[in-house]
């Protein structure tokens, strides 16, 4: 029997969290699903974080991913936006870490480069390439779900490479790799 695993890709956000799942059989990938968690109607930021955590746990408990690939926040000029995005990413990561699932972060440019060959590709270009590679019949209206799917596919493409991003196998590994940031 061929080696099988499921990869959950997440594009964290406090307005829309996109996610996609692929199944890897041997050296081939198969599309499972992609979707979005819509958070616009919630005003309370803590409710949004709770919903992100709960949806991520629900995905984990339903699909049993072996690995999680998550888009890392990019460094923009708006500090408040970065803080919100970092919190969204953090609770999604916490959900995976609470279930002992290895997590790898990828910068947006790295994901775009892996999918299209161009680190500055648009969301539309990434979505079209995923549609072609995975044989998707249609694309969603919002492209956050394809961004989540792109993280999973990027992780598949980078499998076996020495330096793929930051990886954590659990809370202990996360703390150990980030000790310098934590003041005692």
GIZI-V90453 format. One record per residue. N is the residue number from 0. RES is the residue in one small letter. BURIAL is 1 if it has 16 or more other C-alpha atoms within 10 Angstrom, else 0. Layout:
BEGIN
n: (N;N)
res: (RES;RES)
burial: (BURIAL;BURIAL)
END
This chain:
BEGIN
n: (0;1;2;3;4;5;6;7;8;9;10;11;12;13;14;15;16;17;18;19;20;21;22;23;24;25;26;27;28;29;30;31;32;33;34;35;36;37;38;39;40;41;42;43;44;45;46;47;48;49;50;51;52;53;54;55;56;57;58;59;60;61;62;63;64;65;66;67;68;69;70;71;72;73;74;75;76;77;78;79;80;81;82;83;84;85;86;87;88;89;90;91;92;93;94;95;96;97;98;99;100;101;102;103;104;105;106;107;108;109;110;111;112;113;114;115;116;117;118;119;120;121;122;123;124;125;126;127;128;129;130;131;132;133;134;135;136;137;138;139;140;141;142;143;144;145;146;147;148;149;150;151;152;153;154;155;156;157;158;159;160;161;162;163;164;165;166;167;168;169;170;171;172;173;174;175;176;177;178;179;180;181;182;183)
res: (x;x;x;x;x;x;x;x;x;x;x;x;x;x;x;x;x;x;x;x;x;x;x;x;x;x;x;x;x;x;x;x;x;x;x;x;x;x;x;x;x;x;x;x;x;x;x;x;x;x;x;x;x;x;x;x;x;x;x;x;x;x;x;x;x;x;x;x;x;x;x;x;x;x;x;x;x;x;x;x;x;x;x;x;x;x;x;x;x;x;x;x;x;x;x;x;x;x;x;x;x;x;x;x;x;x;x;x;x;x;x;x;x;x;x;x;x;x;x;x;x;x;x;x;x;x;x;x;x;x;x;x;x;x;x;x;x;x;x;x;x;x;x;x;x;x;x;x;x;x;x;x;x;x;x;x;x;x;x;x;x;x;x;x;x;x;x;x;x;x;x;x;x;x;x;x;x;x;x;x;x;x;x;x)
burial: (0;0;0;0;0;1;1;1;1;1;1;1;1;1;1;1;1;1;1;1;1;1;1;1;0;0;0;0;1;0;1;0;0;1;1;1;1;1;1;0;0;0;0;0;0;0;0;1;1;0;1;1;1;0;1;1;1;0;1;1;0;0;0;1;1;1;1;1;1;1;1;1;1;0;0;0;0;0;0;0;0;0;0;1;1;1;1;1;1;1;1;1;1;1;1;1;1;0;0;0;1;1;1;1;1;1;1;1;1;1;1;1;1;1;1;1;0;0;0;0;1;0;0;0;0;1;1;1;0;1;0;0;0;0;0;0;0;0;0;0;0;0;1;1;1;1;1;1;1;1;1;1;1;1;1;1;1;1;0;0;0;0;0;1;1;0;1;1;1;1;1;0;0;0;0;0;0;0;0;0;0;0;0;0)
END
